[in-house]
Amino acid sequence: MLTMNDDLEGALENYLKLMAKEEYFEAHEVLEEAWHPLRLSDHPLKNLVKGLINGAVSFEHLKRNKKDAGRKALRVMESYERYKGLCSHEIDYASLFKEACEKIEALKSAHSEVF
């Protein structure tokens, strides 16, 4: 079983709460803080965490509805798309990772005009 920092568990919980409230920028920030120590490691889940961060950023682009928001959201979502399959592996906090991936997928469906 793959393991991670206990800090990540709390960050994932907060990420999900913030995503539910459509506070995408804040969700990205809370998860990025937990990801920061992992970014230089060889940990196999660092890319999944980064993908979830980028998923939140995609919806922040759409929420702000700035010029080229859809194109920017698609570009940023690529990181999530590459690593979302890791959500189905046996990992620590698997239910939190799966819930986070399900949230991103639901938001993608809600924005089918972009995704």
Biopython code that builds the backbone (N, CA, C, O; Angstrom):
import numpy as np
from Bio.PDB.StructureBuilder import StructureBuilder

atoms = [
    (1, "MET", "N", (0.850, -1.186, 0.000)),
    (1, "MET", "CA", (0.000, 0.000, 0.000)),
    (1, "MET", "C", (0.890, 1.241, 0.000)),
    (1, "MET", "O", (1.873, 1.307, 0.738)),
    (2, "LEU", "N", (0.540, 2.223, -0.829)),
    (2, "LEU", "CA", (1.275, 3.477, -0.873)),
    (2, "LEU", "C", (0.880, 4.331, 0.321)),
    (2, "LEU", "O", (-0.281, 4.323, 0.729)),
    (3, "THR", "N", (1.823, 5.063, 0.883)),
    (3, "THR", "CA", (1.517, 5.904, 2.037)),
    (3, "THR", "C", (1.865, 7.354, 1.754)),
    (3, "THR", "O", (2.663, 7.647, 0.864)),
    (4, "MET", "N", (1.265, 8.260, 2.513)),
    (4, "MET", "CA", (1.494, 9.691, 2.365)),
    (4, "MET", "C", (1.526, 10.347, 3.735)),
    (4, "MET", "O", (1.243, 9.711, 4.750)),
    (5, "ASN", "N", (1.869, 11.607, 3.751)),
    (5, "ASN", "CA", (1.832, 12.399, 4.981)),
    (5, "ASN", "C", (0.419, 12.460, 5.546)),
    (5, "ASN", "O", (-0.557, 12.530, 4.799)),
    (6, "ASP", "N", (0.317, 12.434, 6.880)),
    (6, "ASP", "CA", (-0.997, 12.618, 7.493)),
    (6, "ASP", "C", (-1.552, 14.007, 7.199)),
    (6, "ASP", "O", (-2.767, 14.206, 7.216)),
    (7, "ASP", "N", (-0.670, 14.970, 6.929)),
    (7, "ASP", "CA", (-1.122, 16.312, 6.570)),
    (7, "ASP", "C", (-1.994, 16.274, 5.323)),
    (7, "ASP", "O", (-2.900, 17.092, 5.163)),
    (8, "LEU", "N", (-1.720, 15.338, 4.461)),
    (8, "LEU", "CA", (-2.475, 15.241, 3.219)),
    (8, "LEU", "C", (-3.931, 14.849, 3.478)),
    (8, "LEU", "O", (-4.828, 15.312, 2.775)),
    (9, "GLU", "N", (-4.167, 14.015, 4.465)),
    (9, "GLU", "CA", (-5.544, 13.617, 4.784)),
    (9, "GLU", "C", (-6.390, 14.848, 5.113)),
    (9, "GLU", "O", (-7.476, 15.022, 4.560)),
    (10, "GLY", "N", (-5.900, 15.689, 5.997)),
    (10, "GLY", "CA", (-6.630, 16.906, 6.351)),
    (10, "GLY", "C", (-6.782, 17.842, 5.169)),
    (10, "GLY", "O", (-7.823, 18.476, 4.999)),
    (11, "ALA", "N", (-5.745, 17.927, 4.356)),
    (11, "ALA", "CA", (-5.804, 18.791, 3.175)),
    (11, "ALA", "C", (-6.859, 18.291, 2.190)),
    (11, "ALA", "O", (-7.603, 19.090, 1.621)),
    (12, "LEU", "N", (-6.927, 16.982, 1.988)),
    (12, "LEU", "CA", (-7.947, 16.419, 1.103)),
    (12, "LEU", "C", (-9.353, 16.681, 1.633)),
    (12, "LEU", "O", (-10.259, 17.009, 0.867)),
    (13, "GLU", "N", (-9.531, 16.535, 2.933)),
    (13, "GLU", "CA", (-10.842, 16.814, 3.535)),
    (13, "GLU", "C", (-11.234, 18.270, 3.322)),
    (13, "GLU", "O", (-12.371, 18.562, 2.950)),
    (14, "ASN", "N", (-10.299, 19.181, 3.557)),
    (14, "ASN", "CA", (-10.582, 20.602, 3.348)),
    (14, "ASN", "C", (-10.811, 20.914, 1.878)),
    (14, "ASN", "O", (-11.687, 21.709, 1.539)),
    (15, "TYR", "N", (-10.033, 20.294, 1.009)),
    (15, "TYR", "CA", (-10.188, 20.466, -0.435)),
    (15, "TYR", "C", (-11.619, 20.125, -0.851)),
    (15, "TYR", "O", (-12.260, 20.878, -1.583)),
    (16, "LEU", "N", (-12.107, 18.982, -0.374)),
    (16, "LEU", "CA", (-13.459, 18.559, -0.733)),
    (16, "LEU", "C", (-14.519, 19.531, -0.218)),
    (16, "LEU", "O", (-15.477, 19.832, -0.930)),
    (17, "LYS", "N", (-14.360, 20.017, 0.991)),
    (17, "LYS", "CA", (-15.312, 20.987, 1.543)),
    (17, "LYS", "C", (-15.314, 22.261, 0.716)),
    (17, "LYS", "O", (-16.375, 22.803, 0.406)),
    (18, "LEU", "N", (-14.129, 22.742, 0.356)),
    (18, "LEU", "CA", (-14.023, 23.968, -0.424)),
    (18, "LEU", "C", (-14.560, 23.781, -1.841)),
    (18, "LEU", "O", (-15.208, 24.677, -2.382)),
    (19, "MET", "N", (-14.297, 22.633, -2.437)),
    (19, "MET", "CA", (-14.826, 22.369, -3.782)),
    (19, "MET", "C", (-16.347, 22.351, -3.751)),
    (19, "MET", "O", (-16.990, 22.853, -4.673)),
    (20, "ALA", "N", (-16.929, 21.778, -2.703)),
    (20, "ALA", "CA", (-18.385, 21.724, -2.580)),
    (20, "ALA", "C", (-18.990, 23.124, -2.478)),
    (20, "ALA", "O", (-20.128, 23.348, -2.892)),
    (21, "LYS", "N", (-18.229, 24.053, -1.931)),
    (21, "LYS", "CA", (-18.698, 25.440, -1.785)),
    (21, "LYS", "C", (-18.294, 26.304, -2.978)),
    (21, "LYS", "O", (-18.478, 27.521, -2.959)),
    (22, "GLU", "N", (-17.740, 25.667, -4.023)),
    (22, "GLU", "CA", (-17.272, 26.358, -5.232)),
    (22, "GLU", "C", (-16.176, 27.368, -4.924)),
    (22, "GLU", "O", (-16.046, 28.383, -5.608)),
    (23, "GLU", "N", (-15.396, 27.089, -3.902)),
    (23, "GLU", "CA", (-14.243, 27.910, -3.553)),
    (23, "GLU", "C", (-12.995, 27.225, -4.115)),
    (23, "GLU", "O", (-12.155, 26.700, -3.384)),
    (24, "TYR", "N", (-12.916, 27.258, -5.437)),
    (24, "TYR", "CA", (-11.899, 26.490, -6.154)),
    (24, "TYR", "C", (-10.481, 26.997, -5.912)),
    (24, "TYR", "O", (-9.553, 26.202, -5.759)),
    (25, "PHE", "N", (-10.315, 28.296, -5.877)),
    (25, "PHE", "CA", (-8.975, 28.824, -5.636)),
    (25, "PHE", "C", (-8.480, 28.403, -4.256)),
    (25, "PHE", "O", (-7.332, 27.986, -4.103)),
    (26, "GLU", "N", (-9.342, 28.513, -3.259)),
    (26, "GLU", "CA", (-8.974, 28.139, -1.903)),
    (26, "GLU", "C", (-8.694, 26.635, -1.811)),
    (26, "GLU", "O", (-7.789, 26.212, -1.092)),
    (27, "ALA", "N", (-9.477, 25.828, -2.545)),
    (27, "ALA", "CA", (-9.256, 24.374, -2.566)),
    (27, "ALA", "C", (-7.879, 24.059, -3.137)),
    (27, "ALA", "O", (-7.155, 23.206, -2.623)),
    (28, "HIS", "N", (-7.538, 24.752, -4.193)),
    (28, "HIS", "CA", (-6.219, 24.571, -4.811)),
    (28, "HIS", "C", (-5.121, 24.935, -3.827)),
    (28, "HIS", "O", (-4.115, 24.231, -3.734)),
    (29, "GLU", "N", (-5.299, 26.017, -3.097)),
    (29, "GLU", "CA", (-4.282, 26.475, -2.145)),
    (29, "GLU", "C", (-4.065, 25.473, -1.014)),
    (29, "GLU", "O", (-2.923, 25.173, -0.667)),
    (30, "VAL", "N", (-5.136, 24.958, -0.443)),
    (30, "VAL", "CA", (-5.010, 24.052, 0.703)),
    (30, "VAL", "C", (-4.331, 22.745, 0.291)),
    (30, "VAL", "O", (-3.531, 22.197, 1.049)),
    (31, "LEU", "N", (-4.639, 22.253, -0.882)),
    (31, "LEU", "CA", (-4.015, 21.013, -1.330)),
    (31, "LEU", "C", (-2.575, 21.251, -1.789)),
    (31, "LEU", "O", (-1.714, 20.387, -1.627)),
    (32, "GLU", "N", (-2.326, 22.416, -2.357)),
    (32, "GLU", "CA", (-0.961, 22.729, -2.792)),
    (32, "GLU", "C", (-0.001, 22.797, -1.608)),
    (32, "GLU", "O", (1.161, 22.409, -1.726)),
    (33, "GLU", "N", (-0.476, 23.282, -0.485)),
    (33, "GLU", "CA", (0.369, 23.347, 0.712)),
    (33, "GLU", "C", (0.812, 21.949, 1.146)),
    (33, "GLU", "O", (1.959, 21.758, 1.551)),
    (34, "ALA", "N", (-0.091, 20.977, 1.062)),
    (34, "ALA", "CA", (0.261, 19.594, 1.414)),
    (34, "ALA", "C", (1.134, 18.954, 0.338)),
    (34, "ALA", "O", (1.976, 18.109, 0.644)),
    (35, "TRP", "N", (0.939, 19.351, -0.915)),
    (35, "TRP", "CA", (1.703, 18.804, -2.033)),
    (35, "TRP", "C", (3.141, 19.320, -2.043)),
    (35, "TRP", "O", (4.058, 18.619, -2.470)),
    (36, "HIS", "N", (3.325, 20.530, -1.576)),
    (36, "HIS", "CA", (4.626, 21.202, -1.671)),
    (36, "HIS", "C", (5.800, 20.323, -1.222)),
    (36, "HIS", "O", (6.788, 20.239, -1.951)),
    (37, "PRO", "N", (5.740, 19.661, -0.048)),
    (37, "PRO", "CA", (6.866, 18.806, 0.348)),
    (37, "PRO", "C", (7.029, 17.561, -0.536)),
    (37, "PRO", "O", (8.112, 16.979, -0.594)),
    (38, "LEU", "N", (5.965, 17.157, -1.215)),
    (38, "LEU", "CA", (6.020, 15.964, -2.066)),
    (38, "LEU", "C", (6.596, 16.236, -3.450)),
    (38, "LEU", "O", (7.071, 15.318, -4.118)),
    (39, "ARG", "N", (6.557, 17.472, -3.875)),
    (39, "ARG", "CA", (6.843, 17.800, -5.265)),
    (39, "ARG", "C", (8.223, 17.380, -5.735)),
    (39, "ARG", "O", (8.397, 17.064, -6.912)),
    (40, "LEU", "N", (9.204, 17.367, -4.852)),
    (40, "LEU", "CA", (10.562, 17.003, -5.233)),
    (40, "LEU", "C", (10.889, 15.543, -4.923)),
    (40, "LEU", "O", (12.003, 15.081, -5.169)),
    (41, "SER", "N", (9.916, 14.830, -4.386)),
    (41, "SER", "CA", (10.137, 13.429, -3.999)),
    (41, "SER", "C", (9.828, 12.514, -5.181)),
    (41, "SER", "O", (9.365, 12.952, -6.234)),
    (42, "ASP", "N", (10.097, 11.252, -4.971)),
    (42, "ASP", "CA", (9.740, 10.237, -5.961)),
    (42, "ASP", "C", (8.423, 9.563, -5.601)),
    (42, "ASP", "O", (8.122, 8.481, -6.105)),
    (43, "HIS", "N", (7.647, 10.187, -4.745)),
    (43, "HIS", "CA", (6.404, 9.580, -4.299)),
    (43, "HIS", "C", (5.465, 9.383, -5.486)),
    (43, "HIS", "O", (5.243, 10.318, -6.256)),
    (44, "PRO", "N", (4.919, 8.199, -5.644)),
    (44, "PRO", "CA", (4.095, 7.898, -6.819)),
    (44, "PRO", "C", (2.785, 8.675, -6.910)),
    (44, "PRO", "O", (2.188, 8.740, -7.984)),
    (45, "LEU", "N", (2.326, 9.264, -5.810)),
    (45, "LEU", "CA", (1.053, 9.986, -5.854)),
    (45, "LEU", "C", (1.206, 11.491, -5.976)),
    (45, "LEU", "O", (0.203, 12.204, -6.018)),
    (46, "LYS", "N", (2.414, 11.988, -6.032)),
    (46, "LYS", "CA", (2.586, 13.442, -6.110)),
    (46, "LYS", "C", (1.902, 14.012, -7.354)),
    (46, "LYS", "O", (1.397, 15.135, -7.329)),
    (47, "ASN", "N", (1.887, 13.243, -8.433)),
    (47, "ASN", "CA", (1.263, 13.729, -9.660)),
    (47, "ASN", "C", (-0.264, 13.737, -9.570)),
    (47, "ASN", "O", (-0.918, 14.607, -10.144)),
    (48, "LEU", "N", (-0.824, 12.773, -8.855)),
    (48, "LEU", "CA", (-2.272, 12.769, -8.642)),
    (48, "LEU", "C", (-2.678, 13.989, -7.821)),
    (48, "LEU", "O", (-3.662, 14.657, -8.139)),
    (49, "VAL", "N", (-1.933, 14.274, -6.784)),
    (49, "VAL", "CA", (-2.229, 15.454, -5.960)),
    (49, "VAL", "C", (-2.145, 16.713, -6.822)),
    (49, "VAL", "O", (-3.021, 17.575, -6.749)),
    (50, "LYS", "N", (-1.103, 16.822, -7.632)),
    (50, "LYS", "CA", (-0.955, 17.986, -8.517)),
    (50, "LYS", "C", (-2.113, 18.043, -9.516)),
    (50, "LYS", "O", (-2.602, 19.124, -9.844)),
    (51, "GLY", "N", (-2.544, 16.887, -9.992)),
    (51, "GLY", "CA", (-3.681, 16.864, -10.903)),
    (51, "GLY", "C", (-4.956, 17.385, -10.261)),
    (51, "GLY", "O", (-5.718, 18.111, -10.899)),
    (52, "LEU", "N", (-5.196, 17.024, -9.011)),
    (52, "LEU", "CA", (-6.372, 17.540, -8.296)),
    (52, "LEU", "C", (-6.260, 19.043, -8.075)),
    (52, "LEU", "O", (-7.252, 19.768, -8.165)),
    (53, "ILE", "N", (-5.060, 19.502, -7.788)),
    (53, "ILE", "CA", (-4.832, 20.949, -7.650)),
    (53, "ILE", "C", (-5.193, 21.642, -8.957)),
    (53, "ILE", "O", (-5.898, 22.651, -8.961)),
    (54, "ASN", "N", (-4.707, 21.095, -10.059)),
    (54, "ASN", "CA", (-4.982, 21.693, -11.362)),
    (54, "ASN", "C", (-6.451, 21.578, -11.746)),
    (54, "ASN", "O", (-6.981, 22.441, -12.445)),
    (55, "GLY", "N", (-7.106, 20.519, -11.293)),
    (55, "GLY", "CA", (-8.544, 20.414, -11.528)),
    (55, "GLY", "C", (-9.292, 21.574, -10.891)),
    (55, "GLY", "O", (-10.183, 22.160, -11.507)),
    (56, "ALA", "N", (-8.932, 21.902, -9.663)),
    (56, "ALA", "CA", (-9.563, 23.037, -8.981)),
    (56, "ALA", "C", (-9.270, 24.341, -9.727)),
    (56, "ALA", "O", (-10.151, 25.190, -9.863)),
    (57, "VAL", "N", (-8.052, 24.496, -10.202)),
    (57, "VAL", "CA", (-7.671, 25.704, -10.947)),
    (57, "VAL", "C", (-8.516, 25.830, -12.214)),
    (57, "VAL", "O", (-8.916, 26.933, -12.585)),
    (58, "SER", "N", (-8.787, 24.710, -12.876)),
    (58, "SER", "CA", (-9.605, 24.742, -14.090)),
    (58, "SER", "C", (-10.971, 25.367, -13.814)),
    (58, "SER", "O", (-11.458, 26.190, -14.589)),
    (59, "PHE", "N", (-11.573, 24.968, -12.709)),
    (59, "PHE", "CA", (-12.904, 25.488, -12.410)),
    (59, "PHE", "C", (-12.857, 26.923, -11.899)),
    (59, "PHE", "O", (-13.839, 27.655, -12.015)),
    (60, "GLU", "N", (-11.733, 27.324, -11.339)),
    (60, "GLU", "CA", (-11.569, 28.734, -10.969)),
    (60, "GLU", "C", (-11.524, 29.601, -12.226)),
    (60, "GLU", "O", (-12.101, 30.688, -12.255)),
    (61, "HIS", "N", (-10.837, 29.120, -13.265)),
    (61, "HIS", "CA", (-10.822, 29.849, -14.542)),
    (61, "HIS", "C", (-12.241, 30.035, -15.061)),
    (61, "HIS", "O", (-12.610, 31.127, -15.493)),
    (62, "LEU", "N", (-13.030, 28.979, -15.021)),
    (62, "LEU", "CA", (-14.411, 29.067, -15.506)),
    (62, "LEU", "C", (-15.258, 29.967, -14.622)),
    (62, "LEU", "O", (-16.082, 30.736, -15.118)),
    (63, "LYS", "N", (-15.058, 29.874, -13.325)),
    (63, "LYS", "CA", (-15.826, 30.694, -12.383)),
    (63, "LYS", "C", (-15.578, 32.178, -12.628)),
    (63, "LYS", "O", (-16.504, 32.986, -12.562)),
    (64, "ARG", "N", (-14.345, 32.530, -12.906)),
    (64, "ARG", "CA", (-14.001, 33.936, -13.146)),
    (64, "ARG", "C", (-14.441, 34.410, -14.521)),
    (64, "ARG", "O", (-14.551, 35.612, -14.765)),
    (65, "ASN", "N", (-14.694, 33.461, -15.423)),
    (65, "ASN", "CA", (-15.213, 33.756, -16.760)),
    (65, "ASN", "C", (-14.411, 34.837, -17.496)),
    (65, "ASN", "O", (-14.975, 35.706, -18.161)),
    (66, "LYS", "N", (-13.118, 34.761, -17.362)),
    (66, "LYS", "CA", (-12.262, 35.703, -18.065)),
    (66, "LYS", "C", (-12.050, 35.239, -19.502)),
    (66, "LYS", "O", (-12.452, 34.140, -19.883)),
    (67, "LYS", "N", (-11.421, 36.086, -20.274)),
    (67, "LYS", "CA", (-11.132, 35.778, -21.667)),
    (67, "LYS", "C", (-10.381, 34.446, -21.758)),
    (67, "LYS", "O", (-9.444, 34.197, -21.000)),
    (68, "ASP", "N", (-10.802, 33.607, -22.685)),
    (68, "ASP", "CA", (-10.189, 32.296, -22.925)),
    (68, "ASP", "C", (-10.289, 31.356, -21.718)),
    (68, "ASP", "O", (-9.459, 30.459, -21.569)),
    (69, "ALA", "N", (-11.288, 31.548, -20.863)),
    (69, "ALA", "CA", (-11.425, 30.710, -19.665)),
    (69, "ALA", "C", (-11.543, 29.237, -20.025)),
    (69, "ALA", "O", (-10.920, 28.397, -19.375)),
    (70, "GLY", "N", (-12.317, 28.909, -21.031)),
    (70, "GLY", "CA", (-12.484, 27.522, -21.426)),
    (70, "GLY", "C", (-11.196, 26.897, -21.916)),
    (70, "GLY", "O", (-10.874, 25.768, -21.544)),
    (71, "ARG", "N", (-10.456, 27.610, -22.745)),
    (71, "ARG", "CA", (-9.180, 27.101, -23.257)),
    (71, "ARG", "C", (-8.190, 26.906, -22.119)),
    (71, "ARG", "O", (-7.482, 25.900, -22.075)),
    (72, "LYS", "N", (-8.136, 27.864, -21.197)),
    (72, "LYS", "CA", (-7.226, 27.757, -20.051)),
    (72, "LYS", "C", (-7.626, 26.582, -19.154)),
    (72, "LYS", "O", (-6.773, 25.836, -18.674)),
    (73, "ALA", "N", (-8.915, 26.431, -18.938)),
    (73, "ALA", "CA", (-9.394, 25.326, -18.098)),
    (73, "ALA", "C", (-9.020, 23.977, -18.704)),
    (73, "ALA", "O", (-8.576, 23.074, -17.994)),
    (74, "LEU", "N", (-9.198, 23.843, -20.010)),
    (74, "LEU", "CA", (-8.828, 22.596, -20.691)),
    (74, "LEU", "C", (-7.340, 22.303, -20.566)),
    (74, "LEU", "O", (-6.944, 21.165, -20.313)),
    (75, "ARG", "N", (-6.528, 23.317, -20.742)),
    (75, "ARG", "CA", (-5.075, 23.143, -20.681)),
    (75, "ARG", "C", (-4.648, 22.709, -19.281)),
    (75, "ARG", "O", (-3.836, 21.795, -19.134)),
    (76, "VAL", "N", (-5.184, 23.352, -18.266)),
    (76, "VAL", "CA", (-4.807, 23.037, -16.891)),
    (76, "VAL", "C", (-5.337, 21.657, -16.490)),
    (76, "VAL", "O", (-4.704, 20.955, -15.702)),
    (77, "MET", "N", (-6.487, 21.269, -17.027)),
    (77, "MET", "CA", (-7.099, 19.984, -16.689)),
    (77, "MET", "C", (-6.259, 18.800, -17.182)),
    (77, "MET", "O", (-6.434, 17.683, -16.692)),
    (78, "GLU", "N", (-5.373, 19.017, -18.118)),
    (78, "GLU", "CA", (-4.567, 17.926, -18.676)),
    (78, "GLU", "C", (-3.796, 17.164, -17.595)),
    (78, "GLU", "O", (-3.666, 15.943, -17.679)),
    (79, "SER", "N", (-3.292, 17.858, -16.600)),
    (79, "SER", "CA", (-2.548, 17.208, -15.517)),
    (79, "SER", "C", (-3.446, 16.245, -14.752)),
    (79, "SER", "O", (-3.037, 15.125, -14.448)),
    (80, "TYR", "N", (-4.646, 16.665, -14.442)),
    (80, "TYR", "CA", (-5.597, 15.790, -13.763)),
    (80, "TYR", "C", (-5.898, 14.567, -14.626)),
    (80, "TYR", "O", (-5.893, 13.439, -14.133)),
    (81, "GLU", "N", (-6.157, 14.789, -15.901)),
    (81, "GLU", "CA", (-6.524, 13.701, -16.806)),
    (81, "GLU", "C", (-5.429, 12.632, -16.875)),
    (81, "GLU", "O", (-5.733, 11.441, -16.948)),
    (82, "ARG", "N", (-4.180, 13.043, -16.853)),
    (82, "ARG", "CA", (-3.067, 12.086, -16.934)),
    (82, "ARG", "C", (-2.993, 11.167, -15.720)),
    (82, "ARG", "O", (-2.592, 10.011, -15.849)),
    (83, "TYR", "N", (-3.369, 11.658, -14.552)),
    (83, "TYR", "CA", (-3.126, 10.916, -13.316)),
    (83, "TYR", "C", (-4.378, 10.471, -12.575)),
    (83, "TYR", "O", (-4.264, 9.840, -11.524)),
    (84, "LYS", "N", (-5.561, 10.773, -13.081)),
    (84, "LYS", "CA", (-6.792, 10.419, -12.363)),
    (84, "LYS", "C", (-6.947, 8.920, -12.179)),
    (84, "LYS", "O", (-7.626, 8.493, -11.245)),
    (85, "GLY", "N", (-6.350, 8.115, -13.025)),
    (85, "GLY", "CA", (-6.435, 6.662, -12.899)),
    (85, "GLY", "C", (-5.847, 6.145, -11.599)),
    (85, "GLY", "O", (-6.196, 5.051, -11.153)),
    (86, "LEU", "N", (-4.964, 6.913, -10.988)),
    (86, "LEU", "CA", (-4.384, 6.499, -9.713)),
    (86, "LEU", "C", (-5.417, 6.470, -8.596)),
    (86, "LEU", "O", (-5.187, 5.839, -7.564)),
    (87, "CYS", "N", (-6.545, 7.137, -8.780)),
    (87, "CYS", "CA", (-7.610, 7.140, -7.772)),
    (87, "CYS", "C", (-8.168, 5.745, -7.552)),
    (87, "CYS", "O", (-8.740, 5.470, -6.497)),
    (88, "SER", "N", (-8.015, 4.873, -8.513)),
    (88, "SER", "CA", (-8.587, 3.538, -8.383)),
    (88, "SER", "C", (-7.611, 2.534, -7.771)),
    (88, "SER", "O", (-7.958, 1.366, -7.597)),
    (89, "HIS", "N", (-6.407, 2.972, -7.446)),
    (89, "HIS", "CA", (-5.420, 2.081, -6.842)),
    (89, "HIS", "C", (-5.613, 2.000, -5.330)),
    (89, "HIS", "O", (-6.290, 2.838, -4.735)),
    (90, "GLU", "N", (-5.018, 0.998, -4.727)),
    (90, "GLU", "CA", (-5.063, 0.854, -3.270)),
    (90, "GLU", "C", (-4.029, 1.810, -2.678)),
    (90, "GLU", "O", (-2.827, 1.546, -2.719)),
    (91, "ILE", "N", (-4.507, 2.904, -2.137)),
    (91, "ILE", "CA", (-3.635, 3.954, -1.601)),
    (91, "ILE", "C", (-4.198, 4.439, -0.275)),
    (91, "ILE", "O", (-5.378, 4.249, 0.020)),
    (92, "ASP", "N", (-3.345, 5.064, 0.516)),
    (92, "ASP", "CA", (-3.845, 5.706, 1.737)),
    (92, "ASP", "C", (-4.841, 6.793, 1.344)),
    (92, "ASP", "O", (-4.679, 7.469, 0.328)),
    (93, "TYR", "N", (-5.854, 6.942, 2.155)),
    (93, "TYR", "CA", (-6.890, 7.956, 1.926)),
    (93, "TYR", "C", (-7.611, 7.711, 0.599)),
    (93, "TYR", "O", (-8.081, 8.654, -0.038)),
    (94, "ALA", "N", (-7.695, 6.450, 0.187)),
    (94, "ALA", "CA", (-8.295, 6.116, -1.099)),
    (94, "ALA", "C", (-9.696, 6.699, -1.238)),
    (94, "ALA", "O", (-10.052, 7.193, -2.308)),
    (95, "SER", "N", (-10.497, 6.650, -0.174)),
    (95, "SER", "CA", (-11.873, 7.166, -0.284)),
    (95, "SER", "C", (-11.863, 8.675, -0.520)),
    (95, "SER", "O", (-12.709, 9.191, -1.250)),
    (96, "LEU", "N", (-10.916, 9.386, 0.090)),
    (96, "LEU", "CA", (-10.826, 10.835, -0.128)),
    (96, "LEU", "C", (-10.365, 11.146, -1.552)),
    (96, "LEU", "O", (-10.902, 12.044, -2.201)),
    (97, "PHE", "N", (-9.374, 10.404, -2.033)),
    (97, "PHE", "CA", (-8.921, 10.609, -3.409)),
    (97, "PHE", "C", (-10.043, 10.299, -4.396)),
    (97, "PHE", "O", (-10.249, 11.040, -5.358)),
    (98, "LYS", "N", (-10.765, 9.209, -4.161)),
    (98, "LYS", "CA", (-11.867, 8.849, -5.059)),
    (98, "LYS", "C", (-12.950, 9.917, -5.040)),
    (98, "LYS", "O", (-13.484, 10.281, -6.088)),
    (99, "GLU", "N", (-13.273, 10.418, -3.861)),
    (99, "GLU", "CA", (-14.286, 11.472, -3.759)),
    (99, "GLU", "C", (-13.830, 12.732, -4.487)),
    (99, "GLU", "O", (-14.629, 13.396, -5.148)),
    (100, "ALA", "N", (-12.552, 13.056, -4.367)),
    (100, "ALA", "CA", (-12.017, 14.238, -5.061)),
    (100, "ALA", "C", (-12.106, 14.054, -6.576)),
    (100, "ALA", "O", (-12.491, 14.974, -7.297)),
    (101, "CYS", "N", (-11.752, 12.869, -7.050)),
    (101, "CYS", "CA", (-11.843, 12.597, -8.490)),
    (101, "CYS", "C", (-13.300, 12.623, -8.954)),
    (101, "CYS", "O", (-13.591, 13.134, -10.035)),
    (102, "GLU", "N", (-14.207, 12.086, -8.160)),
    (102, "GLU", "CA", (-15.629, 12.117, -8.502)),
    (102, "GLU", "C", (-16.140, 13.549, -8.575)),
    (102, "GLU", "O", (-16.964, 13.873, -9.431)),
    (103, "LYS", "N", (-15.657, 14.407, -7.682)),
    (103, "LYS", "CA", (-16.071, 15.820, -7.694)),
    (103, "LYS", "C", (-15.608, 16.490, -8.980)),
    (103, "LYS", "O", (-16.371, 17.214, -9.619)),
    (104, "ILE", "N", (-14.353, 16.247, -9.359)),
    (104, "ILE", "CA", (-13.839, 16.826, -10.601)),
    (104, "ILE", "C", (-14.661, 16.323, -11.787)),
    (104, "ILE", "O", (-15.035, 17.105, -12.661)),
    (105, "GLU", "N", (-14.941, 15.023, -11.817)),
    (105, "GLU", "CA", (-15.720, 14.451, -12.921)),
    (105, "GLU", "C", (-17.128, 15.048, -12.973)),
    (105, "GLU", "O", (-17.637, 15.325, -14.060)),
    (106, "ALA", "N", (-17.759, 15.248, -11.824)),
    (106, "ALA", "CA", (-19.091, 15.849, -11.790)),
    (106, "ALA", "C", (-19.054, 17.289, -12.301)),
    (106, "ALA", "O", (-19.949, 17.721, -13.026)),
    (107, "LEU", "N", (-18.022, 18.018, -11.919)),
    (107, "LEU", "CA", (-17.898, 19.402, -12.397)),
    (107, "LEU", "C", (-17.621, 19.439, -13.891)),
    (107, "LEU", "O", (-18.111, 20.327, -14.588)),
    (108, "LYS", "N", (-16.852, 18.500, -14.384)),
    (108, "LYS", "CA", (-16.624, 18.424, -15.830)),
    (108, "LYS", "C", (-17.936, 18.192, -16.561)),
    (108, "LYS", "O", (-18.193, 18.804, -17.598)),
    (109, "SER", "N", (-18.759, 17.313, -16.024)),
    (109, "SER", "CA", (-20.073, 17.054, -16.631)),
    (109, "SER", "C", (-20.954, 18.300, -16.600)),
    (109, "SER", "O", (-21.680, 18.587, -17.552)),
    (110, "ALA", "N", (-20.878, 19.029, -15.497)),
    (110, "ALA", "CA", (-21.674, 20.256, -15.372)),
    (110, "ALA", "C", (-21.202, 21.339, -16.348)),
    (110, "ALA", "O", (-21.953, 22.257, -16.678)),
    (111, "HIS", "N", (-19.968, 21.224, -16.800)),
    (111, "HIS", "CA", (-19.393, 22.173, -17.758)),
    (111, "HIS", "C", (-19.075, 21.450, -19.057)),
    (111, "HIS", "O", (-17.992, 21.609, -19.622)),
    (112, "SER", "N", (-20.033, 20.651, -19.526)),
    (112, "SER", "CA", (-19.797, 19.837, -20.720)),
    (112, "SER", "C", (-19.516, 20.682, -21.960)),
    (112, "SER", "O", (-18.948, 20.179, -22.929)),
    (113, "GLU", "N", (-19.900, 21.941, -21.947)),
    (113, "GLU", "CA", (-19.602, 22.810, -23.075)),
    (113, "GLU", "C", (-18.105, 23.066, -23.201)),
    (113, "GLU", "O", (-17.634, 23.460, -24.268)),
    (114, "VAL", "N", (-17.358, 22.847, -22.134)),
    (114, "VAL", "CA", (-15.899, 23.039, -22.144)),
    (114, "VAL", "C", (-15.189, 21.698, -22.219)),
    (114, "VAL", "O", (-14.226, 21.544, -22.970)),
    (115, "PHE", "N", (-15.656, 20.733, -21.447)),
    (115, "PHE", "CA", (-14.998, 19.441, -21.339)),
    (115, "PHE", "C", (-15.764, 18.407, -22.116)),
    (115, "PHE", "O", (-15.368, 17.242, -22.151)),
]
sb = StructureBuilder()
sb.init_structure("model")
sb.init_model(0)
sb.init_chain("A")
sb.init_seg("    ")
for serial, (resi, resn, name, xyz) in enumerate(atoms, 1):
    if name == "N":
        sb.init_residue(resn, " ", resi, " ")
    sb.init_atom(name, np.array(xyz, "f"), 0.0, 1.0, " ", f" {name:<3s}", serial, name[0])
structure = sb.get_structure()
